[in-house]
């Protein structure tokens, strides 16, 4: 019979279990069953999936016929064909998975617990599923061993071993060629459990911590916590406020997290409010968008300062107002690149671009000797002043902002318009 090359570790494990039934027909009888001891119950999470590959696989445990699981005496009855819900066709010997049972537990018959005794004598009529050195197959041994196992490159540090067991379901469904082509370590195992995008997961957790936790089983949650600690130097138990403060600081590995948040802030609507609940660092004259741009508190304070500066232009001469507008544009243009502008929280910084253009255009002479000259002047440059006025007013999202923007416009635009009217009146 031709054996198909396994596509996944789960299929490879199923084939290995069936190979354990091989025997020398010249000197041996066929094994009555395959015993699969698993003292640490490492394989238990994938037994249900493995039973889909192996109809003859039965498991020791509380009675649940739908899962082909039961106590020792039930397993003996199933092997004898006395359990209608567990038909065995006889093509392959039954495989008995024994979680929390080691080989030595079966061998020490005099000390064998009563609940296990119905299976003890099967060690003499059956075959053990074990390594070439007679040790039980652990998950690490099966994945790593080149003698009967899969021969993968698996890290053996403590974190990798723990993460491997948590991600066992996902590992066993991975394509064999993918696993052969890479080193399997803790970071990769954790990535499997977290869906492959730890940055997205971290943002989703901060945005809705309770819902995020509820949607994940204990293994996935444990993997997420490990990823946060190893990749972002952050312990989830510190809480979402601590995470929000690190996000706003945008330093180290959190710079990448901030970049993802800034790319689509609407996906995480609760994060800005979360950051506002944090205590920001002290802001001084040297603070700028590069150092404090992650804090909405800093952006709001700069908006307030800009609003006051624009309102003060009502008291200045046109040439002084233009100088101030040019300076304000230099001071606030970087805020237009921040996420707060995307969220509509930097309207005055946005208005500064057209206001600076208005200051530049109105600084040019508006005099013309003929109507044709005036038309040419307006067509070449003058229209830009009217356009700047309209674009600046588009950013007036509140009455306070409208008042500030209007004060800036009046300080340079009205005198310029007046000169045009005076020139026109001479024709």
C-alpha positions in Angstrom: 0.0 0.0 0.0 1.3 3.4 -1.0 1.6 5.9 1.9 0.7 9.4 0.9 3.2 12.1 1.9 1.7 13.9 4.9 0.7 17.5 4.3 0.6 18.6 7.9 2.2 17.4 11.2 -1.3 16.1 12.2 -1.3 13.7 9.3 2.3 12.8 10.0 1.4 11.9 13.6 -1.5 9.8 12.3 0.8 7.9 10.0 3.3 7.4 12.8 0.6 5.9 15.1 -0.4 3.5 12.4 3.2 2.5 11.7 3.5 1.5 15.4 1.3 -1.5 14.5 3.9 -3.0 12.2 5.2 -6.4 13.3 7.3 -9.3 12.1 4.9 -11.9 10.9 7.4 -14.6 11.1 7.9 -14.4 14.8 5.2 -12.1 16.2 1.4 -11.9 16.4 -0.4 -8.8 15.3 -0.7 -6.3 18.2 -4.0 -6.3 19.9 -3.9 -2.5 20.2 -1.6 0.5 20.2 -1.0 2.1 23.7 -0.1 5.8 23.6 0.9 7.0 27.1 1.2 10.7 27.6 2.2 11.4 31.2 2.0 15.2 30.9 -1.1 15.1 28.6 0.7 17.3 26.1 -1.2 15.8 23.1 -4.6 16.2 24.6 -5.6 19.4 22.8 -5.3 17.8 19.3 -6.9 14.4 20.1 -10.3 15.4 18.7 -8.7 16.6 15.4 -6.6 13.4 15.3 -9.7 11.2 15.7 -11.0 12.6 12.4 -7.8 11.1 10.8 -7.9 7.9 12.9 -11.4 6.4 13.5 -9.8 3.7 15.6 -8.4 6.3 18.1 -10.0 6.0 21.6 -9.1 8.1 24.6 -9.0 7.5 28.3 -11.1 9.9 30.3 -14.6 10.8 31.5 -17.3 9.0 29.5 -18.3 10.9 26.3 -19.1 8.4 23.6 -19.5 11.2 21.0 -15.8 11.9 21.5 -14.8 8.2 21.7 -13.7 8.8 25.3 -14.3 6.8 28.4 -12.8 5.1 31.5 -10.6 2.0 31.2 -13.4 -0.6 31.4 -15.3 1.3 28.7 -12.3 1.2 26.4 -12.1 -2.6 26.9 -15.7 -2.8 25.9 -15.2 -0.6 22.9 -12.3 -2.7 21.8 -14.4 -5.8 22.1 -17.1 -4.3 19.8 -19.6 -4.0 22.6 -20.2 -0.2 22.2 -22.5 0.4 19.2 -21.6 4.1 18.9 -17.9 3.1 18.4 -17.7 0.8 15.4 -14.2 -0.6 14.7 -13.8 -2.2 11.3 -10.8 -4.3 12.2 -8.6 -2.8 9.5 -6.3 -1.2 12.0 -5.9 -2.1 15.7 -7.4 0.3 18.2 -5.2 3.1 19.4 -5.7 4.0 23.1 -4.6 7.5 24.0 -3.7 7.6 27.7 -3.4 11.1 29.1 -1.7 11.5 32.5 -0.5 8.0 32.2 3.1 7.1 31.8 4.7 3.8 30.6 5.9 3.2 34.2 2.4 3.5 35.5 1.3 0.5 33.4 4.4 -1.5 34.1 4.2 -1.3 37.9 1.1 -3.5 37.9 1.2 -4.1 41.7 1.0 -0.4 42.3 -1.3 0.4 39.3 -4.4 2.4 40.4 -7.7 0.6 40.2 -9.1 2.8 37.5 -6.1 1.9 35.2 -5.9 -1.9 35.9 -8.3 -3.0 33.1 -5.6 -1.7 30.7 -2.5 -2.9 32.4 -2.3 -6.4 30.7 -2.6 -4.8 27.2 1.0 -3.8 27.4 1.8 -7.5 26.8 -0.6 -8.0 23.9 -0.3 -4.5 22.4 2.4 -2.2 21.1 3.7 1.0 22.7 3.8 4.1 20.6 7.2 5.4 21.7 10.6 6.8 20.5 13.4 4.5 19.4 14.9 4.8 22.8 11.7 3.5 24.4 10.8 6.9 25.9 7.3 8.3 25.4 6.8 10.8 22.6 6.6 14.3 23.8 5.5 17.1 21.5 9.1 18.5 21.3 10.6 15.1 20.7 8.2 14.4 17.8 8.7 17.7 16.1 12.4 17.7 16.5 13.6 14.1 16.3 15.0 12.8 13.0 14.4 9.2 14.1 10.7 8.6 13.8 9.8 12.3 14.2 9.6 15.2 11.8 13.1 16.6 12.1 12.1 20.3 12.4 14.4 23.0 13.7 12.8 23.7 17.1 14.2 26.0 19.8 14.5 24.3 23.2 14.5 27.3 25.6 11.8 27.4 28.2 9.7 30.1 26.5 9.7 28.2 23.2 8.6 25.0 24.9 5.7 26.6 26.7 4.6 28.6 23.7 4.8 25.4 21.5 2.3 23.6 23.8 0.0 26.5 23.8 0.0 26.7 20.0 -0.1 23.0 19.4 -3.5 23.1 17.6 -2.2 25.6 15.1 1.2 24.0 14.7 -0.3 20.6 13.8 -2.3 22.3 10.9 0.6 24.1 9.4 2.0 22.9 5.9 5.0 20.7 6.3 7.1 22.8 3.8 6.5 25.9 5.9 7.7 24.3 9.1 10.7 22.7 7.4 11.8 26.1 6.0 12.1 28.0 9.3 13.2 27.9 12.9 10.3 27.2 15.3 10.8 29.4 18.4 8.7 31.1 21.0 8.1 34.2 18.9 6.8 32.2 16.0 4.6 30.0 18.2 3.1 33.0 19.8 2.5 34.6 16.4 0.4 31.6 15.4 -1.8 32.0 18.4 -2.3 35.8 18.0 -3.2 35.5 14.3 0.1 36.7 13.0 -0.4 40.4 13.6 0.7 41.3 17.2 0.6 45.1 16.5 -3.0 44.9 15.5 -3.8 42.7 18.5 -2.2 45.2 20.9 -4.2 48.1 19.4 -7.4 46.1 19.6 -6.8 45.2 23.2 -6.2 48.8 24.2 -9.3 49.9 22.3 -11.6 47.3 23.9 -9.8 45.3 26.6 -12.8 43.4 27.9 -14.1 42.4 24.5 -10.6 41.4 23.3 -10.1 39.1 26.3 -13.6 37.5 26.0 -13.0 36.6 22.4 -9.8 34.6 23.2 -9.3 31.3 24.9 -6.7 30.9 27.6 -4.0 29.7 25.3 -4.5 32.6 22.9 -4.6 35.1 25.8 -1.4 33.7 27.3 0.3 33.9 23.9 -0.8 37.5 23.5 0.7 38.3 26.9 4.0 36.7 26.0 4.2 38.6 22.7 3.5 41.9 24.5 6.4 41.2 26.9 8.9 39.9 24.4 8.2 42.3 21.5 7.0 45.4 23.2 8.6 45.2 26.7 5.1 45.5 28.2 3.2 43.4 30.7 -0.5 43.2 29.9 -1.3 43.0 33.7 -0.1 46.6 33.9 -3.3 47.6 32.2 -4.5 49.5 29.1 -3.7 52.9 30.6 0.0 51.9 30.9 -0.1 50.7 27.4 -1.7 54.0 26.2 1.1 56.0 27.8 3.7 53.9 26.0 1.8 54.4 22.8 1.7 58.2 23.1 5.4 58.2 23.9 6.1 56.5 20.6 9.6 55.3 21.6 11.3 52.0 20.9 9.1 49.2 19.6 6.0 51.4 20.3 7.0 53.6 17.3 5.7 50.9 15.0 2.5 50.5 17.1 1.9 54.2 16.8 2.5 54.1 13.1 -0.2 51.5 12.7 -2.6 53.5 14.8 -1.9 56.7 12.9 -2.6 54.9 9.6 -6.2 54.1 10.5 -7.2 55.8 13.8 -10.9 55.4 13.1 -10.5 51.6 13.7 -9.6 52.3 17.3 -12.0 55.0 18.4 -11.5 54.6 22.1 -7.7 55.0 22.1 -7.6 58.8 22.0 -9.9 58.9 25.1 -7.6 56.4 26.7 -4.5 58.5 26.1 -6.3 61.5 27.5 -6.8 59.6 30.8 -3.0 59.3 31.1 -0.7 61.9 32.7 1.4 63.4 29.9 5.0 64.6 30.5 5.7 68.2 31.2 5.7 70.3 28.0 8.2 73.2 27.6 9.4 75.6 24.9 11.6 72.8 23.4 8.7 70.4 23.0 7.6 69.9 19.4 5.5 67.5 17.3 8.4 65.0 17.1 8.6 64.7 20.9 5.0 65.2 22.0 2.9 64.6 18.9 1.5 61.4 20.4 -0.3 63.3 23.2 -3.6 64.9 22.4 -3.1 67.1 25.4 -0.1 68.8 23.8 -2.0 69.2 20.5 -4.9 70.8 22.3 -2.7 73.2 24.2 -1.0 74.2 20.9 -4.4 74.8 19.3 -5.4 77.1 22.2 -2.1 79.0 21.9 -2.7 79.4 18.1 -6.3 80.5 18.6 -5.1 83.3 21.0 -2.4 84.4 18.5 -4.9 84.6 15.6 -7.4 86.6 17.7 -4.6 89.1 18.6 -4.0 89.9 14.9 -7.1 92.1 15.0 -4.9 94.7 16.8 -2.0 94.6 14.4 -1.0 96.5 11.3 -1.3 94.4 8.1 2.5 94.1 7.6 3.0 92.9 11.2 0.1 90.5 10.9 1.7 88.9 7.8 4.9 88.5 9.7 3.1 86.8 12.5 1.1 84.5 10.1 4.3 83.4 8.5 5.8 82.5 11.9 2.7 80.7 13.1 2.7 78.6 9.9 6.3 77.5 10.7 5.4 76.8 14.3 2.3 74.7 13.6 2.7 73.1 10.2 4.1 69.9 11.6 0.9 69.3 13.5 -0.9 68.8 10.2 1.0 65.5 9.9 -0.2 64.2 13.2 -3.1 61.8 13.8 -5.0 64.5 15.6 -5.3 66.4 12.4 -6.7 63.3 10.7 -9.2 63.1 13.6 -10.3 66.7 13.1 -8.6 67.9 16.3 -6.2 70.4 14.7 -8.5 72.6 12.7 -6.5 75.8 13.3 -3.2 74.1 12.3 -5.0 73.0 9.1 -6.2 76.6 8.5 -2.7 78.0 8.8 -1.7 76.7 5.3 -4.3 78.9 3.5 -3.8 81.8 5.9 0.0 81.8 5.2 -0.8 81.8 1.5 -3.2 84.7 2.1 -0.4 86.6 3.9 2.0 86.0 1.0 -0.5 87.1 -1.8 -1.7 90.2 0.0 1.9 91.3 0.5 2.1 91.9 -3.2 1.0 95.3 -4.7 -2.5 95.4 -6.0 -2.2 98.6 -8.0 -3.0 98.6 -11.8 -3.4 101.4 -14.2 -6.1 99.9 -16.4 -9.0 97.5 -16.2 -7.0 95.1 -18.4 -4.0 95.3 -16.0 -6.3 94.6 -13.0 -7.7 91.6 -14.8 -4.3 90.3 -15.6 -3.2 90.8 -12.0 -6.1 89.0 -10.6 -5.9 86.1 -13.1 -2.2 85.6 -12.4 -2.1 85.9 -8.6 -5.0 87.9 -7.0 -7.4 85.0 -7.2 -5.2 83.0 -4.8 -6.2 85.4 -2.0 -9.9 84.8 -2.4 -9.2 81.1 -2.7 -7.1 81.1 0.5 -9.9 82.9 2.4 -12.5 80.2 1.3 -10.1 77.3 2.2 -9.3 78.8 5.6 -12.9 79.2 6.5 -13.5 75.6 5.7 -11.6 74.7 8.8 -13.7 76.8 11.1 -15.5 73.9 12.8 -16.5 75.8 15.9 -17.6 79.3 16.7 -14.3 80.0 18.6 -12.2 78.8 15.6 -14.4 80.8 13.2 -13.8 83.9 15.2 -10.0 83.3 15.3 -9.8 82.6 11.5 -11.9 85.5 10.7 -9.7 87.8 12.8 -6.7 86.6 10.8 -8.4 87.1 7.5 -9.5 90.6 8.3 -6.1 91.7 9.4 -4.5 91.2 6.0 -7.3 90.6 3.5 -9.5 93.7 4.1 -6.7 96.2 3.7 -5.6 94.5 0.5 -9.2 94.6 -0.8 -9.5 98.2 0.1 -6.4 99.1 -1.9 -7.9 97.3 -4.9 -11.1 99.3 -4.6 -9.2 102.6 -4.3 -7.2 101.7 -7.4 -10.4 100.7 -9.3 -12.1 104.0 -8.3 -9.5 106.0 -10.1 -10.4 104.5 -13.5 
